[in-house]
Structure formats: structure tokens, C-alpha cells
Amino acid sequence: MIVVAEDHEDIRYVLKRSLERAGHRVVAAADGKAALAAVREHRPDLVVTDVDMPHMTGLDLCRAIRADDDLRHIPVVVASGSLMPGDSLAEDAGASATLLKPFVPAQLLALIATLLPA
């Protein structure tokens, strides 16, 4: 299962559909706070998060996951249009990987394949 945190409805829909078509179960959240609640409830295999969201940023979501002993093992992919190549903000927050927007679903799926056990 994958938790997707994205505040733009159209992008959230595309991410959810792409991941489901690839065989993943997906719980989608419209902000970081809702995503953290979903992570705590569902204990997903992976989290994909935007950075700039209301209520809690994706970087704060990543930090909250890393600060929780029961969750810190979960890979977190930060997908953002606001980070620049070479920025260490996501890495500093504990992200497992960064995907710069715009990206195509195949790029996300390839990255997820490297982070999830077969």
C-alpha cells in the first residue's frame, strides 16, 4: 500500500490512478496532516508526498515519519516542483528519494520499484 499526499486534486488523481494501474493499493490525502493520519492508520509500504501543502508540508510529514519509531522504516518519496536540482532539503528531512516535477508516471513507478522489495 502507498499513501499519496498531494493538495492538487488533478495531480492526486493521476498519481492514484497510475499507482493503482501498476497494482498498488493507494490511500490519497489532500494535505500533510491527513497523510500522517493515514500513515499511522494504514502503515503503508511507501509514502509519496508533495512539498507545498496546507496544514503540514511534505518535509514536515517526512520529519514526523522519521521521528516515529514505528514508522521510520517507511520509504518516503518527495515529489516537488518547488525544489531545485541539488537541493538537500528533502534529504535533510529524511526523504528516501526526490522526484522533481514535472515527471511522468513511469518515472515514479521506476523509482518506487527501487525502494520496495520485490
Secondary structure, DSSP 4 states (H G I P E B T S, - for coil): -EEEE-SSHHHHHHHHHHHHHTT--EEEESSHHHHHHHHHHH--SEEEE-SS-SSS-HHHHHHHHHH-TTTTTS-EEEEESSSPTT--HHHHTT-SEEEESS--HHHHHHHHHHHS--
